[in-house]
């Protein structure tokens, strides 16, 4: 076990671990604004908040050891173990969570530490020898450890500190997966799965392993580390795990090894195996590439093998052009597609508005003629993946994959059996789209019930002015932003390219792309006269403008005040007041945060809309709720300030407190 000082300050004179203010808030287990208040309120004095040691892209970074010591010494925050936990929030000066090579080297060191107990102070020769002992075939870490030692990055101490903070190598690897996933918002459909989607995928896989009596789980293309670990760790001991070649193969092997999952790449030729795969395998893959990968998985199956594939519904379920549909039809003709399920929105964290789909591939049942083969299909687009929903869906799928007698004996909740030949005959989607009226009615009933529940939870904190009335209301379909702009319901105003030397501490507030995620996204100011002189045709923002960015992640902020300078590459979406087309600024900003990122991505963003008559009441209600939330936050801040002052006063002997629950003294009773 290494000491706290060694945890936070790297050996051999290397720079200390660093924290941003967001990291400080995470370490202290408080909200982000609280950390900013601490920095301002305790700027001077004996217990002043630590000064930043450097900046990165204008963001101040603090010494993790100094911050942890300050939190413990002053009693601020809600984490009495701040020193021990600091490594989980901090990073070395030369480390980037967004760099996959950096993360690969750190993960390799964490796994190596599980073999050597600790890495701090171990000679590089011993580290290389230990890596070769663990991985003689260089399947998952020898290369990464050697590369790290050659570059002399010196992250061994950080790896040990991270393991201590997470209590185990497995916990450190899980933390690493989480931090890396937070940087992959640009991966779109290839980004991390939401927990509910992951639960469904794992439940289906484990059930199929059990039903098919499979002796091997094959982790195929597109699967990430979290999915692999969650699926493999819940299998019976007699089920081997194999990892097929893929972009993440080495990383998956590291994480499985760190989770004590035995990997055996020699599949028993006589026993069935279950393969798991995901499309797209690489961010940005086309629909053609996704279907080609799915077809490859189908072709790799032996007679009794089963496969579970998850991917975008636009590739696996929805209508396709004739030249693209041929690849999907090949899978249908093989008779291997035993189930196809359209899943709800929000299951891909980096593409929340894109529905996913699930394919189950398996052997045909007996000598069923081609014309009599059936496929189980289900549409869960309007359902939430609750525990009961997942269990019933998996049961439906398993029954549909059994014999005809099994299927006839089953009362299906979601699935229905259709002839595979009829799916081939369809020129459109495998599952017909729900009618707009049916979808609207189903969602309206569900959302009305959820709103009632949310109102009960909010209780007296909800402003009295908020009083939704149940009943039939007109719904407006979502629309693509590019179409809305071309129809002149909104327009895009480009940001202004500002020279750094023109920025100062006074003047007009500048809104930058880097800080759009904060509550008041400004980083500097510019003198109005300089701005007018240098950019005579530039426009200031107006109240109700939605200021947004497209990279590295999509993000937006509603400017309620106006008269701000929007700095390139940020842009402004200005809704046409006379004909807004159902757009509401606050709703637009929320939707943008869930959209794919990248150059030109905004033209394809799908935005929710409301009926014209509902725009003003909705904006008024949102303003009232925002004001109520601000008041609550102010009250919390006032209580935090009182707590800080009270504890300081009692500690200094300035005041005393009496125990109101204590029994009165005898002298007091006379």
URLIN-V649637 format. One record per residue. N is the residue number from 1. RES is the residue in three letters. PSI is psi as a letter, one per 30 degrees, with the letter a starting at -180 (none if undefined). NEAR is the number of other ideal C-beta (glycine too) atoms within 10 Angstrom. Layout:
# URLIN-V649637
N | RES | PSI | NEAR
N | RES | PSI | NEAR
This chain:
# URLIN-V649637
1 | UNK | k | 8
2 | UNK | l | 17
3 | UNK | l | 10
4 | UNK | e | 18
5 | UNK | e | 10
6 | UNK | e | 16
7 | UNK | e | 27
8 | UNK | f | 25
9 | UNK | j | 18
10 | UNK | l | 20
11 | UNK | l | 12
12 | UNK | h | 8
13 | UNK | g | 7
14 | UNK | l | 16
15 | UNK | l | 14
16 | UNK | l | 18
17 | UNK | k | 29
18 | UNK | l | 22
19 | UNK | k | 29
20 | UNK | l | 20
21 | UNK | e | 21
22 | UNK | e | 15
23 | UNK | e | 22
24 | UNK | e | 29
25 | UNK | e | 20
26 | UNK | e | 18
27 | UNK | e | 26
28 | UNK | f | 22
29 | UNK | h | 15
30 | UNK | l | 19
31 | UNK | l | 13
32 | UNK | e | 16
33 | UNK | f | 15
34 | UNK | e | 21
35 | UNK | e | 25
36 | UNK | e | 16
37 | UNK | e | 16
38 | UNK | e | 24
39 | UNK | e | 18
40 | UNK | e | 9
41 | UNK | e | 15
42 | UNK | h | 17
43 | UNK | f | 10
44 | UNK | l | 8
45 | UNK | l | 8
46 | UNK | e | 5
47 | UNK | h | 11
48 | UNK | k | 12
49 | UNK | k | 23
50 | UNK | k | 18
51 | UNK | k | 11
52 | UNK | k | 16
53 | UNK | f | 16
54 | UNK | l | 12
55 | UNK | k | 10
56 | UNK | j | 11
57 | UNK | h | 8
58 | UNK | f | 10
59 | UNK | k | 14
60 | UNK | k | 15
61 | UNK | k | 20
62 | UNK | l | 25
63 | UNK | k | 23
64 | UNK | e | 29
65 | UNK | e | 20
66 | UNK | e | 17
67 | UNK | e | 29
68 | UNK | e | 30
69 | UNK | e | 18
70 | UNK | e | 22
71 | UNK | e | 24
72 | UNK | e | 16
73 | UNK | e | 9
74 | UNK | f | 15
75 | UNK | g | 12
76 | UNK | l | 22
77 | UNK | a | 21
78 | UNK | g | 10
79 | UNK | j | 19
80 | UNK | f | 12
81 | UNK | h | 12
82 | UNK | e | 23
83 | UNK | e | 22
84 | UNK | f | 17
85 | UNK | f | 20
86 | UNK | e | 27
87 | UNK | f | 29
88 | UNK | f | 19
89 | UNK | f | 25
90 | UNK | l | 30
91 | UNK | l | 22
92 | UNK | l | 22
93 | UNK | e | 14
94 | UNK | g | 13
95 | UNK | k | 17
96 | UNK | k | 13
97 | UNK | f | 17
98 | UNK | f | 13
99 | UNK | j | 14
100 | UNK | e | 15
101 | UNK | e | 12
102 | UNK | e | 19
103 | UNK | e | 20
104 | UNK | e | 21
105 | UNK | e | 24
106 | UNK | e | 28
107 | UNK | e | 26
108 | UNK | e | 27
109 | UNK | e | 29
110 | UNK | e | 29
111 | UNK | e | 28
112 | UNK | e | 28
113 | UNK | e | 23
114 | UNK | f | 17
115 | UNK | e | 15
116 | UNK | g | 17
117 | UNK | e | 10
118 | UNK | l | 15
119 | UNK | f | 23
120 | UNK | k | 16
121 | UNK | f | 13
122 | UNK | k | 17
123 | UNK | k | 8
124 | UNK | e | 14
125 | UNK | e | 9
126 | UNK | e | 12
127 | UNK | e | 20
128 | UNK | e | 15
129 | UNK | e | 13
130 | UNK | e | 19
131 | UNK | e | 26
132 | UNK | e | 15
133 | UNK | e | 12
134 | UNK | e | 19
135 | UNK | i | 23
136 | UNK | f | 9
137 | UNK | g | 7
138 | UNK | h | 13
139 | UNK | f | 17
140 | UNK | f | 26
141 | UNK | f | 28
142 | UNK | e | 20
143 | UNK | e | 16
144 | UNK | e | 25
145 | UNK | e | 24
146 | UNK | e | 18
147 | UNK | e | 14
148 | UNK | e | 26
149 | UNK | e | 18
150 | UNK | e | 9
151 | UNK | f | 12
152 | UNK | h | 8
153 | UNK | e | 18
154 | UNK | h | 17
155 | UNK | g | 23
156 | UNK | e | 25
157 | UNK | e | 25
158 | UNK | e | 25
159 | UNK | e | 26
160 | UNK | e | 25
161 | UNK | e | 29
162 | UNK | e | 26
163 | UNK | e | 25
164 | UNK | e | 22
165 | UNK | e | 21
166 | UNK | f | 19
167 | UNK | f | 10
168 | UNK | l | 13
169 | UNK | e | 23
170 | UNK | e | 19
171 | UNK | e | 17
172 | UNK | e | 28
173 | UNK | e | 27
174 | UNK | e | 18
175 | UNK | e | 18
176 | UNK | e | 24
177 | UNK | e | 19
178 | UNK | e | 13
179 | UNK | e | 16
180 | UNK | e | 23
181 | UNK | e | 19
182 | UNK | f | 13
183 | UNK | g | 16
184 | UNK | h | 20
185 | UNK | f | 22
186 | UNK | f | 20
187 | UNK | f | 21
188 | UNK | b | 21
189 | UNK | f | 21
190 | UNK | g | 24
191 | UNK | l | 19
192 | UNK | k | 22
193 | UNK | k | 24
194 | UNK | l | 17
195 | UNK | e | 13
196 | UNK | e | 18
197 | UNK | e | 22
198 | UNK | e | 18
199 | UNK | e | 15
200 | UNK | e | 26
201 | UNK | e | 25
202 | UNK | e | 20
203 | UNK | e | 17
204 | UNK | e | 24
205 | UNK | e | 26
206 | UNK | e | 19
207 | UNK | e | 17
208 | UNK | e | 24
209 | UNK | e | 24
210 | UNK | e | 14
211 | UNK | e | 15
212 | UNK | f | 19
213 | UNK | h | 10
214 | UNK | k | 24
215 | UNK | g | 18
216 | UNK | k | 21
217 | UNK | k | 24
218 | UNK | j | 23
219 | UNK | j | 27
220 | UNK | a | 23
221 | UNK | l | 23
222 | UNK | f | 25
223 | UNK | k | 26
224 | UNK | l | 25
225 | UNK | e | 25
226 | UNK | e | 19
227 | UNK | e | 23
228 | UNK | e | 23
229 | UNK | e | 21
230 | UNK | e | 18
231 | UNK | e | 25
232 | UNK | e | 24
233 | UNK | f | 14
234 | UNK | g | 13
235 | UNK | l | 19
236 | UNK | l | 10
237 | UNK | f | 6
238 | UNK | g | 6
239 | UNK | j | 21
240 | UNK | l | 22
241 | UNK | k | 21
242 | UNK | k | 16
243 | UNK | j | 23
244 | UNK | l | 17
245 | UNK | k | 7
246 | UNK | l | 19
247 | UNK | e | 15
248 | UNK | g | 20
249 | UNK | e | 16
250 | UNK | e | 20
251 | UNK | e | 24
252 | UNK | e | 26
253 | UNK | e | 23
254 | UNK | e | 25
255 | UNK | e | 26
256 | UNK | e | 23
257 | UNK | e | 21
258 | UNK | f | 27
259 | UNK | g | 18
260 | UNK | h | 10
261 | UNK | k | 19
262 | UNK | k | 11
263 | UNK | k | 16
264 | UNK | j | 13
265 | UNK | g | 13
266 | UNK | j | 8
267 | UNK | k | 16
268 | UNK | j | 12
269 | UNK | f | 7
270 | UNK | f | 8
271 | UNK | k | 16
272 | UNK | l | 21
273 | UNK | l | 24
274 | UNK | k | 27
275 | UNK | k | 25
276 | UNK | k | 28
277 | UNK | l | 26
278 | UNK | k | 25
279 | UNK | k | 26
280 | UNK | k | 21
281 | UNK | f | 21
282 | UNK | k | 15
283 | UNK | k | 16
284 | UNK | f | 13
285 | UNK | k | 21
286 | UNK | l | 11
287 | UNK | e | 21
288 | UNK | e | 15
289 | UNK | e | 16
290 | UNK | e | 27
291 | UNK | e | 24
292 | UNK | e | 15
293 | UNK | e | 24
294 | UNK | e | 27
295 | UNK | e | 17
296 | UNK | e | 13
297 | UNK | e | 26
298 | UNK | e | 21
299 | UNK | f | 11
300 | UNK | f | 15
301 | UNK | k | 20
302 | UNK | a | 12
303 | UNK | e | 7
304 | UNK | g | 14
305 | UNK | l | 23
306 | UNK | k | 23
307 | UNK | k | 25
308 | UNK | k | 28
309 | UNK | k | 27
310 | UNK | k | 26
311 | UNK | l | 27
312 | UNK | k | 23
313 | UNK | f | 22
314 | UNK | f | 17
315 | UNK | e | 26
316 | UNK | f | 28
317 | UNK | e | 26
318 | UNK | l | 17
319 | UNK | k | 14
320 | UNK | l | 22
321 | UNK | l | 9
322 | UNK | e | 8
323 | UNK | f | 8
324 | UNK | e | 15
325 | UNK | f | 18
326 | UNK | e | 13
327 | UNK | e | 19
328 | UNK | e | 24
329 | UNK | e | 14
330 | UNK | e | 16
331 | UNK | e | 21
332 | UNK | e | 20
333 | UNK | f | 14
334 | UNK | f | 15
335 | UNK | g | 18
336 | UNK | f | 25
337 | UNK | j | 26
338 | UNK | f | 25
339 | UNK | k | 24
340 | UNK | k | 27
341 | UNK | k | 27
342 | UNK | k | 23
343 | UNK | l | 27
344 | UNK | l | 18
345 | UNK | l | 15
346 | UNK | g | 18
347 | UNK | f | 23
348 | UNK | j | 26
349 | UNK | f | 18
350 | UNK | f | 23
351 | UNK | i | 21
352 | UNK | f | 16
353 | UNK | g | 16
354 | UNK | k | 19
355 | UNK | k | 20
356 | UNK | l | 28
357 | UNK | l | 25
358 | UNK | k | 25
359 | UNK | k | 27
360 | UNK | j | 24
361 | UNK | k | 23
362 | UNK | a | 24
363 | UNK | l | 17
364 | UNK | l | 15
365 | UNK | j | 17
366 | UNK | a | 7
367 | UNK | h | 5
368 | UNK | k | 14
369 | UNK | l | 6
370 | UNK | e | 10
371 | UNK | f | 8
372 | UNK | g | 11
373 | UNK | k | 19
374 | UNK | l | 21
375 | UNK | k | 25
376 | UNK | k | 25
377 | UNK | k | 21
378 | UNK | k | 23
379 | UNK | j | 23
380 | UNK | g | 20
381 | UNK | f | 20
382 | UNK | g | 17
383 | UNK | l | 15
384 | UNK | k | 12
385 | UNK | i | 19
386 | UNK | l | 10
387 | UNK | e | 10
388 | UNK | e | 10
389 | UNK | e | 17
390 | UNK | e | 19
391 | UNK | e | 14
392 | UNK | e | 16
393 | UNK | e | 26
394 | UNK | e | 19
395 | UNK | e | 16
396 | UNK | e | 23
397 | UNK | e | 26
398 | UNK | e | 21
399 | UNK | e | 19
400 | UNK | f | 23
401 | UNK | f | 22
402 | UNK | a | 15
403 | UNK | l | 12
404 | UNK | e | 13
405 | UNK | e | 8
406 | UNK | e | 13
407 | UNK | e | 18
408 | UNK | f | 10
409 | UNK | f | 10
410 | UNK | k | 17
411 | UNK | j | 6
412 | UNK | k | 17
413 | UNK | e | 13
414 | UNK | e | 17
415 | UNK | l | 24
416 | UNK | l | 13
417 | UNK | k | 18
418 | UNK | l | 16
419 | UNK | k | 13
420 | UNK | e | 23
421 | UNK | e | 15
422 | UNK | e | 10
423 | UNK | e | 20
424 | UNK | e | 13
425 | UNK | f | 8
426 | UNK | k | 14
427 | UNK | f | 8
428 | UNK | b | 11
429 | UNK | l | 16
430 | UNK | e | 24
431 | UNK | k | 20
432 | UNK | k | 11
433 | UNK | k | 14
434 | UNK | k | 15
435 | UNK | k | 9
436 | UNK | e | 10
437 | UNK | e | 9
438 | UNK | e | 10
439 | UNK | e | 15
440 | UNK | e | 17
441 | UNK | e | 14
442 | UNK | e | 14
443 | UNK | e | 14
444 | UNK | e | 15
445 | UNK | e | 12
446 | UNK | e | 13
447 | UNK | e | 11
448 | UNK | e | 13
449 | UNK | e | 11
450 | UNK | e | 11
451 | UNK | e | 12
452 | UNK | e | 12
453 | UNK | e | 10
454 | UNK | e | 11
455 | UNK | e | 13
456 | UNK | e | 9
457 | UNK | e | 9
458 | UNK | e | 13
459 | UNK | b | 7
460 | UNK | f | 6
461 | UNK | f | 11
462 | UNK | k | 16
463 | UNK | k | 17
464 | UNK | f | 8
465 | UNK | f | 12
466 | UNK | j | 15
467 | UNK | i | 9
468 | UNK | k | 12
469 | UNK | k | 5
470 | UNK | k | 11
471 | UNK | l | 7
472 | UNK | k | 8
473 | UNK | k | 13
474 | UNK | k | 10
475 | UNK | k | 19
476 | UNK | k | 14
477 | UNK | k | 11
478 | UNK | l | 13
479 | UNK | l | 18
480 | UNK | k | 14
481 | UNK | e | 24
482 | UNK | e | 14
483 | UNK | e | 14
484 | UNK | e | 23
485 | UNK | e | 17
486 | UNK | f | 12
487 | UNK | g | 12
488 | UNK | g | 11
489 | UNK | f | 20
490 | UNK | l | 22
491 | UNK | l | 13
492 | UNK | k | 14
493 | UNK | j | 17
494 | UNK | l | 13
495 | UNK | l | 21
496 | UNK | k | 19
497 | UNK | j | 11
498 | UNK | k | 21
499 | UNK | k | 10
500 | UNK | e | 6
501 | UNK | f | 7
502 | UNK | f | 17
503 | UNK | k | 18
504 | UNK | a | 12
505 | UNK | f | 6
506 | UNK | l | 8
507 | UNK | a | 17
508 | UNK | k | 19
509 | UNK | k | 17
510 | UNK | k | 24
511 | UNK | k | 24
512 | UNK | l | 23
513 | UNK | e | 22
514 | UNK | e | 17
515 | UNK | g | 20
516 | UNK | f | 20
517 | UNK | f | 15
518 | UNK | l | 16
519 | UNK | e | 11
520 | UNK | j | 9
521 | UNK | i | 22
522 | UNK | k | 15
523 | UNK | f | 17
524 | UNK | a | 19
525 | UNK | l | 17
526 | UNK | k | 23
527 | UNK | k | 15
528 | UNK | e | 14
529 | UNK | e | 9
530 | UNK | e | 17
531 | UNK | e | 20
532 | UNK | e | 12
533 | UNK | e | 10
534 | UNK | f | 15
535 | UNK | i | 16
536 | UNK | f | 7
537 | UNK | f | 5
538 | UNK | l | 16
539 | UNK | k | 14
540 | UNK | l | 17
541 | UNK | l | 21
542 | UNK | l | 16
543 | UNK | k | 11
544 | UNK | f | 18
545 | UNK | k | 25
546 | UNK | j | 25
547 | UNK | k | 26
548 | UNK | l | 27
549 | UNK | l | 25
550 | UNK | f | 23
551 | UNK | l | 14
552 | UNK | f | 15
553 | UNK | l | 19
554 | UNK | k | 23
555 | UNK | k | 24
556 | UNK | l | 24
557 | UNK | k | 23
558 | UNK | k | 21
559 | UNK | j | 22
560 | UNK | f | 13
561 | UNK | e | 12
562 | UNK | a | 11
563 | UNK | h | 12
564 | UNK | l | 19
565 | UNK | k | 26
566 | UNK | j | 25
567 | UNK | k | 21
568 | UNK | k | 13
569 | UNK | g | 15
570 | UNK | l | 25
571 | UNK | l | 20
572 | UNK | k | 22
573 | UNK | j | 25
574 | UNK | j | 18
575 | UNK | k | 21
576 | UNK | j | 15
577 | UNK | e | 8
578 | UNK | f | 6
579 | UNK | i | 13
580 | UNK | f | 19
581 | UNK | g | 18
582 | UNK | g | 22
583 | UNK | k | 24
584 | UNK | k | 24
585 | UNK | e | 24
586 | UNK | e | 17
587 | UNK | e | 20
588 | UNK | e | 23
589 | UNK | e | 20
590 | UNK | e | 14
591 | UNK | e | 23
592 | UNK | e | 24
593 | UNK | f | 16
594 | UNK | g | 19
595 | UNK | l | 26
596 | UNK | l | 25
597 | UNK | l | 19
598 | UNK | l | 16
599 | UNK | k | 8
600 | UNK | g | 8
601 | UNK | f | 17
602 | UNK | f | 22
603 | UNK | f | 13
604 | UNK | g | 13
605 | UNK | k | 24
606 | UNK | k | 15
607 | UNK | k | 26
608 | UNK | l | 17
609 | UNK | l | 22
610 | UNK | l | 19
611 | UNK | k | 12
612 | UNK | e | 13
613 | UNK | f | 10
614 | UNK | f | 17
615 | UNK | e | 18
616 | UNK | e | 10
617 | UNK | e | 13
618 | UNK | e | 15
619 | UNK | e | 18
620 | UNK | e | 12
621 | UNK | e | 16
622 | UNK | e | 16
623 | UNK | e | 14
624 | UNK | e | 15
625 | UNK | e | 16
626 | UNK | e | 14
627 | UNK | e | 11
628 | UNK | e | 17
629 | UNK | e | 12
630 | UNK | e | 11
631 | UNK | e | 12
632 | UNK | e | 11
633 | UNK | e | 14
634 | UNK | e | 10
635 | UNK | e | 10
636 | UNK | e | 13
637 | UNK | e | 15
638 | UNK | e | 10
639 | UNK | e | 10
640 | UNK | e | 16
641 | UNK | e | 12
642 | UNK | e | 10
643 | UNK | e | 12
644 | UNK | e | 17
645 | UNK | e | 12
646 | UNK | e | 13
647 | UNK | e | 13
648 | UNK | e | 14
649 | UNK | e | 13
650 | UNK | e | 12
651 | UNK | e | 9
652 | UNK | f | 8
653 | UNK | g | 7
654 | UNK | e | 10
655 | UNK | l | 10
656 | UNK | l | 7
657 | UNK | k | 8
658 | UNK | l | 6
659 | UNK | j | 6
660 | UNK | f | 5
661 | UNK | f | 5
662 | UNK | k | 7
663 | UNK | k | 8
664 | UNK | k | 7
665 | UNK | l | 8
666 | UNK | e | 7
667 | UNK | f | 6
668 | UNK | f | 7
669 | UNK | f | 7
670 | UNK | none | 5
